[in-house]
Amino acid sequence: MSGIMSASETLSATLQDALRHAGEALSIPLRVALWDGSEVDLSSGAALSTLTIRSPGVVASLLKRPTLENLVRHYAVGNIAVDGDLMVIGDALRSRVRKKDVRQLNKSLLLRKLWPFLFVRGEKAATRHDYGEGATTHANVRNQDYIQFHYDVGNAFYGLFLDPEMLYSCAYFKDWNGTLEQAQLDKLEMICRKLRLQKGDRLLDIGSGWGALLCYAAQHYGVQAHGVTLSQEQYEFTKAKIAALGLEDQVTVEIRDYLALEGRYDKVSSIGMFEHVGIANFPTYFRKVNSLLKDKGLFLNHAIARRGKRDQKAALTRITPEKRLILKYIFPGSELAPIGYSVNVMEAYGFEIHDVEAWREHYALTTRRWCERLQANKDKAVAMVGLERYNLWIAYLAGVSFGFTAGSILIFQTLGSKRAKAKGLSGLPPTRADLYR
């Protein structure tokens, strides 16, 4: 009976009507492909990409549970597929979809067209790669589990999008059109200059990653450098790098929690590790770092932050939908605080603050470059970690880049010195001129 449409075809037809209306109001350069092969262009111009919806049940699931996590889960498992650059699509949506255009949507028309999907069984989006229970809580006993969940996905995977030095923290662009490789080297140099490293200094790098700062500081500034990490993969990579560069007499690394460290250092760096500490543990963290420094020794704390709020409790404790996603699927246990709160605790536990510098726009570009590189290596990434985990990482990197671009998340480098028992001058230069020589 060719004149009678099937239920699937009927649902496709009604969704096409809704999409055409949305396209007329919003004019998004995107093509939507449905499960039956039909397509709808959401703009009169050329489409940047095609978004494919695999079944009516996907639409039903999203309507019944319209959350960011549900959307990302469907994207992760392939129920929603995107053929194109996620960064370019995001740029187009951010620049073209305006509130006044959204207000022009005919809500009653959309309701009539989408209502039938509420009677359809929702498609499941069961992901395999999530931390599970405990991802949004923080306790010291879980630190190594959290770190290994994120970092031990494999050095080869990170190598697909990081620079050759394997720097997984915000780069420092002297030129917005510069390469990621140069910007990461410039970041290392800036850290060393801020710490005023000198030959013979004992440098401690807490959360030393793949050892780039340790080796750079030893090679270019003649320091004795020691790093600690909780990642087995990073530890083994760093050991091999130290040996390959012949730096065994200057650089050491170990798997150890920073709280178990002893000794005294001239300078301490913590680059991208503070996010793992946990807000309740800030006093313990700063007290411990202070105990590891000599009097007037310098400490550079490089960390992502959240925006301050009039309600300080909300600024410290509220978990947004975006944050919940990152905690569950990418970075379990991580917590962000406003820079004002972090600086206040840092001062309270024995540091004099000398400099606070915002690097938000640098991280927006860094994460964009990472996302672009990972997308360019999709086939290799999927072969290593599977499509689901690849999709989660692409969504994560793109989302973080847009967050830094919009200013919803921030990043700062804070330089402090240990307050000396004998009061007096810090010994730092009178200006910042030496940083930019």
Buried (B, 14 or more C-beta within 10 A) or exposed (E): EEEEEEEBEEBBBBBBBBBBBBBBBBBBBBBBBBBBEBEBBBBEEEBBBBBBBBBBBBBBBBBEEEEBBBBBBBBBBEBBBBEBBBBBBBBBBEEBEEEEBEEEBBEEEBEEBBEBBEEBEBBEBEBEBBBEEBBBEBEEEBBBBBBBBBBBBEBEBBBBBBBEBBBBBBBBBEEEEBEBBBBBBBBBBBBBBBBBBEEEBBBBBBBBBBBBBBBBBBBEBEBBBBBBBBBBBBBBBBBEBBEEBEBEEBBBBBEBBBEEBEEEBBBBBBBBBBBBBBBEBBEBBBEBBBBBBEEBBBBBBBBBBBEBEEEEEEBBEEEEEBBBBBBBBBBBBBBBBBBEBBBBBBBEBBBBBBBBBEBBBBBBBBBBBBBBBBBEBBEBBBEBBEBBBBBBBBBBBBBBBBBBBEEBBBBBBBBBBBBBEEEEEBEBEEEEEEBEE
